[in-house]
Amino acid sequence: MTDPEFMDHAERLLLAVERSCDRISETSDADLDSQRSGGMVTITFPNRSQIVINLQKPLHEVWMASQSGGYHYRFDGTHWQDTKGAGEFFACLSREASRQAGVPLEFSAQA
């Protein structure tokens, strides 16, 4: 994958995260605050915990840090998959965000 291809896919991922946060905040009682700064999105929950999603351009990876740990994702041509087998990015983000929010939340690439 070239650098421009990585950035194209990674930017779409970050935009989908932001749109998912907006949708969740508008359609549920979950009050998520998402802030974007360059290649990083920080999601803050009402209990002040955070999930940070950060682009690692030199490695062509997306990193996610949550209360349960850190995850690294690479694009496989279709989805962003965890480099250690923990699954697809949006499924993992949904699981981690639900855990931190205390209510079921669903993030999607088609937010």
Long-range contacts (C-beta under 8 A, 24 or more apart in sequence): 1-60, 1-75, 3-57, 3-60, 6-57, 6-60, 6-75, 7-57, 9-75, 9-80, 10-39, 10-55, 10-62, 10-75, 12-109, 13-53, 13-62, 13-80, 13-89, 13-109, 14-39, 14-41, 14-53, 14-55, 16-90, 16-107, 16-108, 16-109, 16-110, 16-111, 17-41, 17-43, 17-53, 17-93, 17-107, 17-111, 18-111, 19-111, 20-106, 20-107, 20-108, 20-111, 22-111, 23-111, 24-105, 24-106, 24-107, 28-103, 28-105, 29-103, 30-101, 30-103, 30-105, 32-97, 32-101, 32-105, 43-97, 45-97, 45-100, 45-101, 46-101, 47-100, 47-102, 49-100, 51-93, 51-96, 51-97, 51-100, 53-93, 62-89, 64-89, 64-92, 64-93, 64-96, 66-96, 66-97, 66-99, 66-100, 67-96, 67-99, 67-100, 68-96, 68-99, 79-109
